[in-house]
C-alpha cells in the first residue's frame, strides 16, 4: 500500500510517499479499501505555515 507519512517536523517537504504492508484488521475492526484520497489547501497551508 502506498502512503504519505510525516516522520519529522517541517513544511510540505517532509511529506514522504512510502510503500507499507497492507494493514490487517483486529478483532471487532473492519478494513476498507480506499482507492484514492486527497490533500486539500488547508493541509498544505498548515504544513507550510510553521505552526
PDB file of N, CA, C and O in Angstrom:
ATOM      1  N   UNK A   1       0.846  -1.155   0.000  1.00  0.00           N
ATOM      2  CA  UNK A   1       0.000   0.000   0.000  1.00  0.00           C
ATOM      3  C   UNK A   1       0.896   1.224   0.000  1.00  0.00           C
ATOM      4  O   UNK A   1       1.913   1.262   0.692  1.00  0.00           O
ATOM      5  N   UNK A   2       0.513   2.220  -0.778  1.00  0.00           N
ATOM      6  CA  UNK A   2       1.255   3.484  -0.792  1.00  0.00           C
ATOM      7  C   UNK A   2       0.638   4.420   0.231  1.00  0.00           C
ATOM      8  O   UNK A   2      -0.582   4.486   0.374  1.00  0.00           O
ATOM      9  N   UNK A   3       1.489   5.140   0.938  1.00  0.00           N
ATOM     10  CA  UNK A   3       1.024   6.018   1.995  1.00  0.00           C
ATOM     11  C   UNK A   3       1.888   7.271   2.041  1.00  0.00           C
ATOM     12  O   UNK A   3       3.035   7.256   1.594  1.00  0.00           O
ATOM     13  N   UNK A   4       1.345   8.343   2.574  1.00  0.00           N
ATOM     14  CA  UNK A   4       2.129   9.547   2.837  1.00  0.00           C
ATOM     15  C   UNK A   4       2.368   9.594   4.337  1.00  0.00           C
ATOM     16  O   UNK A   4       1.426   9.564   5.129  1.00  0.00           O
ATOM     17  N   UNK A   5       3.643   9.668   4.718  1.00  0.00           N
ATOM     18  CA  UNK A   5       3.999   9.704   6.133  1.00  0.00           C
ATOM     19  C   UNK A   5       4.687  11.012   6.467  1.00  0.00           C
ATOM     20  O   UNK A   5       5.396  11.592   5.644  1.00  0.00           O
ATOM     21  N   UNK A   6       4.464  11.465   7.689  1.00  0.00           N
ATOM     22  CA  UNK A   6       5.164  12.624   8.227  1.00  0.00           C
ATOM     23  C   UNK A   6       5.929  12.116   9.440  1.00  0.00           C
ATOM     24  O   UNK A   6       5.328  11.787  10.463  1.00  0.00           O
ATOM     25  N   UNK A   7       7.254  12.052   9.329  1.00  0.00           N
ATOM     26  CA  UNK A   7       8.071  11.489  10.413  1.00  0.00           C
ATOM     27  C   UNK A   7       8.954  12.526  11.094  1.00  0.00           C
ATOM     28  O   UNK A   7       9.727  12.197  11.994  1.00  0.00           O
ATOM     29  N   UNK A   8       8.834  13.800  10.655  1.00  0.00           N
ATOM     30  CA  UNK A   8       9.637  14.863  11.250  1.00  0.00           C
ATOM     31  C   UNK A   8       8.888  16.182  11.081  1.00  0.00           C
ATOM     32  O   UNK A   8       7.965  16.284  10.273  1.00  0.00           O
ATOM     33  N   UNK A   9       9.292  17.179  11.843  1.00  0.00           N
ATOM     34  CA  UNK A   9       8.676  18.496  11.732  1.00  0.00           C
ATOM     35  C   UNK A   9       9.140  19.187  10.465  1.00  0.00           C
ATOM     36  O   UNK A   9      10.255  18.957   9.998  1.00  0.00           O
ATOM     37  N   UNK A  10       8.283  20.036   9.909  1.00  0.00           N
ATOM     38  CA  UNK A  10       8.655  20.802   8.736  1.00  0.00           C
ATOM     39  C   UNK A  10       7.461  21.105   7.869  1.00  0.00           C
ATOM     40  O   UNK A  10       6.317  20.842   8.240  1.00  0.00           O
ATOM     41  N   UNK A  11       7.740  21.659   6.713  1.00  0.00           N
ATOM     42  CA  UNK A  11       6.720  22.036   5.757  1.00  0.00           C
ATOM     43  C   UNK A  11       6.351  20.881   4.846  1.00  0.00           C
ATOM     44  O   UNK A  11       6.545  19.717   5.196  1.00  0.00           O
ATOM     45  N   UNK A  12       5.819  21.205   3.678  1.00  0.00           N
ATOM     46  CA  UNK A  12       5.398  20.163   2.741  1.00  0.00           C
ATOM     47  C   UNK A  12       6.523  19.222   2.309  1.00  0.00           C
ATOM     48  O   UNK A  12       6.257  18.104   1.868  1.00  0.00           O
ATOM     49  N   UNK A  13       7.759  19.659   2.429  1.00  0.00           N
ATOM     50  CA  UNK A  13       8.883  18.805   2.021  1.00  0.00           C
ATOM     51  C   UNK A  13       9.057  17.580   2.914  1.00  0.00           C
ATOM     52  O   UNK A  13       9.789  16.662   2.544  1.00  0.00           O
ATOM     53  N   UNK A  14       8.410  17.538   4.072  1.00  0.00           N
ATOM     54  CA  UNK A  14       8.535  16.372   4.953  1.00  0.00           C
ATOM     55  C   UNK A  14       7.462  15.315   4.684  1.00  0.00           C
ATOM     56  O   UNK A  14       7.429  14.288   5.360  1.00  0.00           O
ATOM     57  N   UNK A  15       6.585  15.555   3.701  1.00  0.00           N
ATOM     58  CA  UNK A  15       5.576  14.565   3.334  1.00  0.00           C
ATOM     59  C   UNK A  15       6.235  13.518   2.443  1.00  0.00           C
ATOM     60  O   UNK A  15       6.547  13.797   1.285  1.00  0.00           O
ATOM     61  N   UNK A  16       6.447  12.326   2.969  1.00  0.00           N
ATOM     62  CA  UNK A  16       7.143  11.262   2.254  1.00  0.00           C
ATOM     63  C   UNK A  16       6.163  10.205   1.766  1.00  0.00           C
ATOM     64  O   UNK A  16       5.353   9.701   2.544  1.00  0.00           O
ATOM     65  N   UNK A  17       6.233   9.866   0.479  1.00  0.00           N
ATOM     66  CA  UNK A  17       5.429   8.773  -0.076  1.00  0.00           C
ATOM     67  C   UNK A  17       6.208   7.486   0.132  1.00  0.00           C
ATOM     68  O   UNK A  17       7.346   7.366  -0.321  1.00  0.00           O
ATOM     69  N   UNK A  18       5.600   6.520   0.816  1.00  0.00           N
ATOM     70  CA  UNK A  18       6.269   5.265   1.148  1.00  0.00           C
ATOM     71  C   UNK A  18       5.365   4.086   0.806  1.00  0.00           C
ATOM     72  O   UNK A  18       4.149   4.238   0.695  1.00  0.00           O
ATOM     73  N   UNK A  19       5.958   2.927   0.643  1.00  0.00           N
ATOM     74  CA  UNK A  19       5.215   1.677   0.470  1.00  0.00           C
ATOM     75  C   UNK A  19       5.196   0.952   1.806  1.00  0.00           C
ATOM     76  O   UNK A  19       6.241   0.758   2.427  1.00  0.00           O
ATOM     77  N   UNK A  20       4.017   0.554   2.246  1.00  0.00           N
ATOM     78  CA  UNK A  20       3.827  -0.142   3.521  1.00  0.00           C
ATOM     79  C   UNK A  20       3.098  -1.450   3.284  1.00  0.00           C
ATOM     80  O   UNK A  20       2.404  -1.601   2.279  1.00  0.00           O
ATOM     81  N   UNK A  21       3.248  -2.405   4.205  1.00  0.00           N
ATOM     82  CA  UNK A  21       2.464  -3.636   4.079  1.00  0.00           C
ATOM     83  C   UNK A  21       0.977  -3.326   4.274  1.00  0.00           C
ATOM     84  O   UNK A  21       0.619  -2.388   4.987  1.00  0.00           O
ATOM     85  N   UNK A  22       0.126  -4.113   3.642  1.00  0.00           N
ATOM     86  CA  UNK A  22      -1.315  -3.928   3.803  1.00  0.00           C
ATOM     87  C   UNK A  22      -1.698  -4.135   5.271  1.00  0.00           C
ATOM     88  O   UNK A  22      -1.211  -5.068   5.909  1.00  0.00           O
ATOM     89  N   UNK A  23      -2.563  -3.277   5.809  1.00  0.00           N
ATOM     90  CA  UNK A  23      -2.978  -3.438   7.206  1.00  0.00           C
ATOM     91  C   UNK A  23      -3.855  -4.675   7.390  1.00  0.00           C
ATOM     92  O   UNK A  23      -4.520  -5.129   6.458  1.00  0.00           O
ATOM     93  N   UNK A  24      -3.840  -5.200   8.588  1.00  0.00           N
ATOM     94  CA  UNK A  24      -4.661  -6.362   8.939  1.00  0.00           C
ATOM     95  C   UNK A  24      -5.582  -5.933  10.078  1.00  0.00           C
ATOM     96  O   UNK A  24      -5.103  -5.523  11.135  1.00  0.00           O
ATOM     97  N   UNK A  25      -6.912  -6.023   9.875  1.00  0.00           N
ATOM     98  CA  UNK A  25      -7.823  -5.596  10.941  1.00  0.00           C
ATOM     99  C   UNK A  25      -7.773  -6.537  12.138  1.00  0.00           C
ATOM    100  O   UNK A  25      -7.586  -7.745  11.992  1.00  0.00           O
ATOM    101  N   UNK A  26      -7.941  -5.966  13.311  1.00  0.00           N
ATOM    102  CA  UNK A  26      -8.011  -6.755  14.532  1.00  0.00           C
ATOM    103  C   UNK A  26      -9.434  -7.164  14.836  1.00  0.00           C
ATOM    104  O   UNK A  26     -10.350  -6.892  14.060  1.00  0.00           O
ATOM    105  N   UNK A  27      -9.615  -7.821  15.970  1.00  0.00           N
ATOM    106  CA  UNK A  27     -10.960  -8.258  16.380  1.00  0.00           C
ATOM    107  C   UNK A  27     -11.870  -7.038  16.519  1.00  0.00           C
ATOM    108  O   UNK A  27     -11.495  -6.045  17.142  1.00  0.00           O
ATOM    109  N   UNK A  28     -13.057  -7.118  15.940  1.00  0.00           N
ATOM    110  CA  UNK A  28     -14.026  -6.043  16.026  1.00  0.00           C
ATOM    111  C   UNK A  28     -13.734  -4.863  15.107  1.00  0.00           C
ATOM    112  O   UNK A  28     -14.441  -3.857  15.163  1.00  0.00           O
ATOM    113  N   UNK A  29     -12.711  -4.962  14.266  1.00  0.00           N
ATOM    114  CA  UNK A  29     -12.363  -3.900  13.333  1.00  0.00           C
ATOM    115  C   UNK A  29     -12.721  -4.307  11.917  1.00  0.00           C
ATOM    116  O   UNK A  29     -12.884  -5.492  11.625  1.00  0.00           O
ATOM    117  N   UNK A  30     -12.841  -3.335  11.048  1.00  0.00           N
ATOM    118  CA  UNK A  30     -13.159  -3.607   9.655  1.00  0.00           C
ATOM    119  C   UNK A  30     -12.173  -2.845   8.783  1.00  0.00           C
ATOM    120  O   UNK A  30     -11.816  -1.709   9.094  1.00  0.00           O
ATOM    121  N   UNK A  31     -11.736  -3.460   7.702  1.00  0.00           N
ATOM    122  CA  UNK A  31     -10.788  -2.850   6.777  1.00  0.00           C
ATOM    123  C   UNK A  31     -11.528  -2.387   5.532  1.00  0.00           C
ATOM    124  O   UNK A  31     -12.271  -3.158   4.926  1.00  0.00           O
ATOM    125  N   UNK A  32     -11.327  -1.130   5.149  1.00  0.00           N
ATOM    126  CA  UNK A  32     -11.958  -0.570   3.956  1.00  0.00           C
ATOM    127  C   UNK A  32     -10.900  -0.340   2.891  1.00  0.00           C
ATOM    128  O   UNK A  32      -9.794   0.105   3.196  1.00  0.00           O
ATOM    129  N   UNK A  33     -11.235  -0.640   1.645  1.00  0.00           N
ATOM    130  CA  UNK A  33     -10.336  -0.403   0.523  1.00  0.00           C
ATOM    131  C   UNK A  33     -10.572   1.012   0.005  1.00  0.00           C
ATOM    132  O   UNK A  33     -11.667   1.337  -0.453  1.00  0.00           O
ATOM    133  N   UNK A  34      -9.548   1.846   0.079  1.00  0.00           N
ATOM    134  CA  UNK A  34      -9.629   3.217  -0.413  1.00  0.00           C
ATOM    135  C   UNK A  34      -8.736   3.328  -1.630  1.00  0.00           C
ATOM    136  O   UNK A  34      -7.527   3.118  -1.537  1.00  0.00           O
ATOM    137  N   UNK A  35      -9.318   3.654  -2.763  1.00  0.00           N
ATOM    138  CA  UNK A  35      -8.525   3.710  -3.993  1.00  0.00           C
ATOM    139  C   UNK A  35      -7.831   5.056  -4.162  1.00  0.00           C
ATOM    140  O   UNK A  35      -6.815   5.150  -4.851  1.00  0.00           O
ATOM    141  N   UNK A  36      -8.376   6.100  -3.533  1.00  0.00           N
ATOM    142  CA  UNK A  36      -7.719   7.409  -3.607  1.00  0.00           C
ATOM    143  C   UNK A  36      -8.210   8.286  -2.472  1.00  0.00           C
ATOM    144  O   UNK A  36      -9.276   8.057  -1.902  1.00  0.00           O
ATOM    145  N   UNK A  37      -7.425   9.276  -2.160  1.00  0.00           N
ATOM    146  CA  UNK A  37      -7.816  10.275  -1.165  1.00  0.00           C
ATOM    147  C   UNK A  37      -7.139  11.581  -1.553  1.00  0.00           C
ATOM    148  O   UNK A  37      -6.290  11.600  -2.444  1.00  0.00           O
ATOM    149  N   UNK A  38      -7.501  12.648  -0.904  1.00  0.00           N
ATOM    150  CA  UNK A  38      -6.966  13.941  -1.304  1.00  0.00           C
ATOM    151  C   UNK A  38      -6.322  14.690  -0.156  1.00  0.00           C
ATOM    152  O   UNK A  38      -6.545  14.402   1.020  1.00  0.00           O
ATOM    153  N   UNK A  39      -5.527  15.647  -0.539  1.00  0.00           N
ATOM    154  CA  UNK A  39      -4.942  16.597   0.393  1.00  0.00           C
ATOM    155  C   UNK A  39      -5.427  17.955  -0.077  1.00  0.00           C
ATOM    156  O   UNK A  39      -5.195  18.339  -1.224  1.00  0.00           O
ATOM    157  N   UNK A  40      -6.101  18.682   0.802  1.00  0.00           N
ATOM    158  CA  UNK A  40      -6.652  19.964   0.378  1.00  0.00           C
ATOM    159  C   UNK A  40      -5.728  21.129   0.745  1.00  0.00           C
ATOM    160  O   UNK A  40      -4.686  20.945   1.373  1.00  0.00           O
ATOM    161  N   UNK A  41      -6.137  22.318   0.339  1.00  0.00           N
ATOM    162  CA  UNK A  41      -5.317  23.505   0.558  1.00  0.00           C
ATOM    163  C   UNK A  41      -5.010  23.730   2.037  1.00  0.00           C
ATOM    164  O   UNK A  41      -3.895  24.125   2.378  1.00  0.00           O
ATOM    165  N   UNK A  42      -5.975  23.489   2.915  1.00  0.00           N
ATOM    166  CA  UNK A  42      -5.745  23.695   4.348  1.00  0.00           C
ATOM    167  C   UNK A  42      -4.634  22.798   4.872  1.00  0.00           C
ATOM    168  O   UNK A  42      -3.842  23.226   5.711  1.00  0.00           O
ATOM    169  N   UNK A  43      -4.562  21.556   4.389  1.00  0.00           N
ATOM    170  CA  UNK A  43      -3.497  20.641   4.813  1.00  0.00           C
ATOM    171  C   UNK A  43      -2.124  21.168   4.415  1.00  0.00           C
ATOM    172  O   UNK A  43      -1.207  21.204   5.235  1.00  0.00           O
ATOM    173  N   UNK A  44      -1.983  21.574   3.168  1.00  0.00           N
ATOM    174  CA  UNK A  44      -0.681  22.063   2.699  1.00  0.00           C
ATOM    175  C   UNK A  44      -0.355  23.416   3.315  1.00  0.00           C
ATOM    176  O   UNK A  44       0.808  23.691   3.609  1.00  0.00           O
ATOM    177  N   UNK A  45      -1.355  24.265   3.515  1.00  0.00           N
ATOM    178  CA  UNK A  45      -1.125  25.561   4.138  1.00  0.00           C
ATOM    179  C   UNK A  45      -0.625  25.382   5.568  1.00  0.00           C
ATOM    180  O   UNK A  45       0.316  26.058   5.985  1.00  0.00           O
ATOM    181  N   UNK A  46      -1.241  24.484   6.313  1.00  0.00           N
ATOM    182  CA  UNK A  46      -0.835  24.241   7.693  1.00  0.00           C
ATOM    183  C   UNK A  46       0.600  23.714   7.753  1.00  0.00           C
ATOM    184  O   UNK A  46       1.372  24.122   8.621  1.00  0.00           O
ATOM    185  N   UNK A  47       0.958  22.814   6.840  1.00  0.00           N
ATOM    186  CA  UNK A  47       2.324  22.287   6.819  1.00  0.00           C
ATOM    187  C   UNK A  47       3.337  23.380   6.493  1.00  0.00           C
ATOM    188  O   UNK A  47       4.461  23.353   6.995  1.00  0.00           O
ATOM    189  N   UNK A  48       2.948  24.340   5.656  1.00  0.00           N
ATOM    190  CA  UNK A  48       3.872  25.389   5.243  1.00  0.00           C
ATOM    191  C   UNK A  48       3.913  26.595   6.153  1.00  0.00           C
ATOM    192  O   UNK A  48       4.781  27.454   6.001  1.00  0.00           O
ATOM    193  N   UNK A  49       2.972  26.678   7.116  1.00  0.00           N
ATOM    194  CA  UNK A  49       2.892  27.879   7.942  1.00  0.00           C
ATOM    195  C   UNK A  49       3.829  27.848   9.138  1.00  0.00           C
ATOM    196  O   UNK A  49       4.011  28.871   9.799  1.00  0.00           O
ATOM    197  N   UNK A  50       4.434  26.692   9.433  1.00  0.00           N
ATOM    198  CA  UNK A  50       5.331  26.599  10.568  1.00  0.00           C
ATOM    199  C   UNK A  50       4.617  26.450  11.901  1.00  0.00           C
ATOM    200  O   UNK A  50       5.253  26.548  12.951  1.00  0.00           O
ATOM    201  N   UNK A  51       3.309  26.215  11.882  1.00  0.00           N
ATOM    202  CA  UNK A  51       2.554  26.039  13.126  1.00  0.00           C
ATOM    203  C   UNK A  51       2.595  24.621  13.594  1.00  0.00           C
ATOM    204  O   UNK A  51       2.011  24.295  14.627  1.00  0.00           O
TER     205      UNK A  51
END
